[in-house]
Amino acid sequence: MHERSLVKGLIEQVIEEGRNRRLGQIHEIRIAIGEFSGVEPVLVKSAFDEMAGEYWQTPVQLAIEVITLSAICQTCQSRFRVTDFRFVCPKCGGGEVKITAGEEMRLVSLRAEAEKQKE
């Protein structure tokens, strides 16, 4: 299951970002997963729930936003949602389309405490 390796990379990215920004306890991680990314949100959530305890002692929530598959027609410039994997412009019938969203997986935001200053 490649979702576990993706989650490991995500956790490492969050830890590095936390160090760079001097964050304390992480409370929530928000990610976006495109519906055409080849990544299953349910499996990502499951892998995260299993692995998070290896990195953090307190619970960290994972919020996942699914990004719909969208495109723009290269002929008429119409933007549309791709449904049923029909990569054809619904306005002009053109088949030259460019994907604009729905293939990505990215870190959106972190909710965390500020790092406590050492006295």
N, C-alpha and C positions, 0 to 999 in steps of 0.2 A: 504494500500500500504506500504509494508515494506521498500521500498526505502527511504521514509521520515525518518524512524528511523535510517537507515544506513547513510544518509546524516547528520543527527543531530550528530551521533557519529563521522563522518568524520570531521565536523566543530569543534567539541570539541577537537578532536585530533590535528587539525591544530592550534587552539588557544593555547593549552598546549605546543605544539612544538614551537610556536612563543614565548611564555613566557620563555621556557627553553633555547632557542637560542638567546634570546633578540632581536627578530625581530621587525621591525616597521610595516608599512603598508604591508599587503599581497596583491600581484598583481595577482598571478596565482597559482592554485593548480592542480597538475597532478596526476591522479590516473590510475590504471590498473584494468580492469574488465575482468575476464575470460568468454568466451562465454558459458561455462558450469557451471557458478557460481550460476545461478538462479536469477541474478540481471540484470535488463534491463537498459542499458546505457541511453536510451532516458528518462526514468522515473527518473533516478538519476539526469540527467541534469536539467530536469523540476523542481524537488524538490529543487535542489540546487539554481536555479534561483529564486524560490519563497522564500526560507529561508535565503539566504545570507544577505539580507538587515536587517534582525533582529540582525545580529552580526557585520556587517561592514558598515560604512557610505559611503565608496567609493566602486566602482565596483571591484569585484574579479572574475576572469575568472576561469572556470573549464574546464580542458582539459582531455579527456578520451581516453585511449588507450585500444582497445579490444584485449585480448590475445586469440589466437587460441587454440583449444583443441588439445593437443599433448600427445603422449605416447611413451613408450619404450617396445619392446617385451622382455619378460623374457626368451624366448627360444633362439633367435638369436641376441639379443641386438640391433636390428634395431630401429631407432627413426623415428617416422612418425606422420603426422597430422591425427587426427581422423575426418572422414567425414561421414555424414549421420548416426552418432552414431553407426558406425560399429567398434567395439572394437576387430578387428582381424588384425594381422600383414599382411601388403600387400606383404611382402617379403617371409615369410615362411608359412603363413596361420595360425600361432599359435594364440590361444585365451587367453594366459596368458600375459596380458599387464598391465603396470602400468602407470597411468596418471602422466605426468610430468609438465603440464601447462594447464591452461584454467579453473581452478576451483576457482581461487583466486579473491579477491578484495583487493587492497592495495594502500596506499599512496606512490607515486613514488618520488615526489619532490615538493618544494615550491619555488616560485620566490617572493622575498620580499625585502624591504628596510632594511638597518641596523637601529636599534633603535637609535633615536636621544638622545645624551647625555644631561642630565639636567645641566644647568649652575648654 
